[in-house]
Amino acid sequence: MTIIKQAEKSIKRFIIEAKKCSKEELGFSSLLTAFPIMLCVAEAIIGTKTDKELISWFIDKCKAKNKWIKKEGNDVLTNDEVFELITGVRNGLVHELSLPTNVVLVGRINRNIKRINELIYIDIVSFIDDLQKTTIELIQKYPNSMIDPSGENKNREIAIEILRIMV
C-alpha cells in the first residue's frame, strides 16, 4: 500500500502522457491513459467499488464537465448521462477497442463543427485539463489516502516510468 501523496509524481507522469496524446489528437490513447488515473485516485479515496461507481464519483468532482462534453445542439447532459457515457466510453475502449455509436472524440469542440443529430462530442484536450485539475485537487484534499496497486495480483506496485534506458 502507498499513500497517494507519495504516488503523486507517478500519477502526474500519466497525466503528462495523456496531455501529450490529447494534443497530438490521439483520443483513444489519451483516454486509455486517463481512465487508470481516475480509477486509481477515486479508489484510493473512496475505497473499492465498481469501475462505474469510481468513474461516477471522480466525474462528479470535475468542475468543467460542461466544457468538455456536449450534446448535439449544445444541450447540457445530466450528471447521470455523463456518468453513463464516460463509463460506456471506458468499457468500449478497454474491452472492445470501440466507442458508443453516438460518441465523437474531437481535439477541441468548435461551435462551427458540422454536427449530426444525436451525437455527443467529447473535447479530449479540455477533458484531460479537467482531469489534471481534479486529480491535483483530490490529492491535496486527501493526501493520506491509500493506494493498493496490487489488486488481485500481489506482485504489482505503483508504475514508475523509466525515462532513459542505458545500453
C-alpha positions as CSV (number, residue, x, y, z in Angstrom):
1,M,0.0,0.0,0.0
2,T,1.2,3.5,-0.8
3,I,0.0,6.9,0.4
4,I,-1.5,8.8,-2.6
5,K,0.8,11.8,-1.9
6,Q,3.8,9.5,-2.4
7,A,2.4,8.4,-5.7
8,E,1.8,11.9,-6.9
9,K,4.9,12.0,-9.2
10,S,3.8,8.8,-11.0
11,I,0.2,10.0,-11.3
12,K,1.4,13.3,-12.8
13,R,3.6,11.4,-15.3
14,F,0.4,9.6,-16.5
15,I,-1.3,13.0,-16.8
16,I,1.6,14.3,-18.9
17,E,1.3,11.3,-21.2
18,A,-2.5,11.8,-21.5
19,K,-1.9,15.5,-22.3
20,K,0.7,14.7,-25.0
21,C,-1.7,12.3,-26.6
22,S,-4.6,14.8,-26.5
23,K,-2.5,17.5,-28.1
24,E,-1.5,15.1,-30.9
25,E,-5.2,14.3,-31.4
26,L,-4.7,10.7,-30.2
27,G,-8.0,10.5,-28.4
28,F,-8.0,6.7,-27.8
29,S,-4.5,6.8,-26.3
30,S,-5.3,9.8,-24.2
31,L,-8.4,8.3,-22.7
32,L,-6.8,4.9,-22.2
33,T,-4.1,6.8,-20.2
34,A,-6.7,8.9,-18.3
35,F,-9.0,6.2,-17.1
36,P,-6.5,4.4,-14.8
37,I,-5.8,7.8,-13.2
38,M,-9.4,8.3,-12.5
39,L,-9.9,4.8,-11.1
40,C,-6.7,4.9,-9.0
41,V,-7.4,8.2,-7.4
42,A,-11.1,7.5,-6.8
43,E,-10.4,4.1,-5.3
44,A,-7.7,5.5,-3.0
45,I,-10.1,8.0,-1.6
46,I,-13.5,6.2,-1.5
47,G,-12.3,2.5,-1.4
48,T,-13.0,-0.5,-3.6
49,K,-16.2,0.0,-5.7
50,T,-17.2,-0.9,-9.2
51,D,-15.5,0.9,-12.1
52,K,-18.8,2.7,-12.8
53,E,-19.1,3.9,-9.2
54,L,-15.4,5.1,-9.2
55,I,-15.8,6.9,-12.5
56,S,-19.1,8.5,-11.4
57,W,-17.5,9.7,-8.2
58,F,-14.5,11.2,-10.0
59,I,-16.5,12.8,-12.8
60,D,-18.8,14.3,-10.1
61,K,-15.7,16.1,-8.7
62,C,-14.8,17.6,-12.2
63,K,-15.8,21.2,-12.3
64,A,-15.7,21.8,-16.1
65,K,-17.9,18.9,-17.4
66,N,-20.0,21.2,-19.5
67,K,-16.8,22.4,-21.2
68,W,-15.6,19.1,-22.4
69,I,-18.8,17.2,-23.2
70,K,-21.5,18.5,-25.5
71,K,-24.7,17.0,-26.8
72,E,-26.0,17.9,-30.3
73,G,-27.4,21.4,-30.2
74,N,-25.3,22.3,-27.2
75,D,-27.8,20.7,-24.9
76,V,-26.3,20.1,-21.4
77,L,-26.2,16.4,-20.3
78,T,-27.3,15.5,-16.8
79,N,-24.8,14.1,-14.4
80,D,-26.2,10.6,-14.8
81,E,-26.0,10.9,-18.6
82,V,-22.3,11.9,-18.3
83,F,-21.5,9.1,-15.9
84,E,-23.2,6.5,-18.2
85,L,-21.5,7.9,-21.3
86,I,-18.0,8.1,-19.8
87,T,-18.4,4.6,-18.3
88,G,-19.5,3.4,-21.7
89,V,-16.6,5.0,-23.4
90,R,-14.1,3.4,-20.9
91,N,-15.7,0.0,-21.2
92,G,-15.8,0.2,-25.0
93,L,-12.1,1.2,-25.4
94,V,-10.8,-1.2,-22.7
95,H,-12.8,-4.3,-23.7
96,E,-13.6,-4.0,-27.4
97,L,-11.5,-1.2,-28.8
98,S,-14.7,0.6,-29.6
99,L,-16.8,3.6,-28.7
100,P,-20.6,4.1,-28.2
101,T,-22.1,4.8,-31.7
102,N,-23.2,8.3,-30.7
103,V,-19.8,9.5,-29.4
104,V,-17.3,11.5,-31.4
105,L,-13.9,12.5,-29.9
106,V,-12.6,15.9,-31.0
107,G,-9.4,17.8,-30.2
108,R,-11.5,20.9,-29.3
109,I,-15.2,21.5,-29.5
110,N,-15.7,24.1,-32.2
111,R,-19.0,25.9,-32.5
112,N,-18.7,25.8,-36.3
113,I,-18.3,22.0,-36.5
114,K,-20.9,20.4,-38.7
115,R,-23.0,18.4,-36.3
116,I,-25.0,15.3,-36.8
117,N,-28.2,14.7,-34.8
118,E,-27.9,12.7,-31.6
119,L,-24.1,12.8,-31.4
120,I,-22.2,13.6,-28.3
121,Y,-18.9,15.3,-28.6
122,I,-16.0,14.9,-26.1
123,D,-13.3,17.5,-26.2
124,I,-10.3,15.5,-25.3
125,V,-8.0,18.4,-24.6
126,S,-10.5,20.0,-22.2
127,F,-11.3,16.6,-20.6
128,I,-7.6,16.0,-19.8
129,D,-7.2,19.5,-18.5
130,D,-10.2,18.9,-16.1
131,L,-8.8,15.5,-15.2
132,Q,-5.5,17.1,-14.2
133,K,-7.0,19.9,-12.1
134,T,-9.4,17.4,-10.4
135,T,-6.6,14.9,-9.7
136,I,-4.3,17.5,-8.2
137,E,-7.2,19.0,-6.0
138,L,-8.1,15.5,-4.8
139,I,-4.5,14.6,-3.9
140,Q,-4.2,17.8,-2.0
141,K,-7.5,17.3,-0.2
142,Y,-6.9,13.6,0.6
143,P,-3.0,13.3,0.8
144,N,-3.1,10.3,3.2
145,S,-5.5,8.1,1.1
146,M,-4.0,4.7,0.5
147,I,-3.4,3.2,-3.0
148,D,-3.3,-0.5,-3.2
149,P,-1.8,-1.1,-6.7
150,S,-1.6,-4.9,-6.2
151,G,-5.4,-5.5,-6.5
152,E,-5.8,-9.2,-7.3
153,N,-2.1,-9.6,-8.2
154,K,0.1,-9.1,-5.2
155,N,3.2,-8.7,-7.4
156,R,2.4,-5.1,-8.6
157,E,3.4,-1.7,-7.4
158,I,2.9,1.9,-8.5
159,A,4.2,2.4,-12.0
160,I,7.4,4.4,-12.2
161,E,8.4,5.5,-15.7
162,I,11.9,4.7,-16.9
163,L,13.0,7.9,-18.5
164,R,16.2,6.6,-20.1
165,I,17.3,3.2,-21.0
166,M,21.1,2.8,-20.9
167,V,22.5,0.3,-23.4
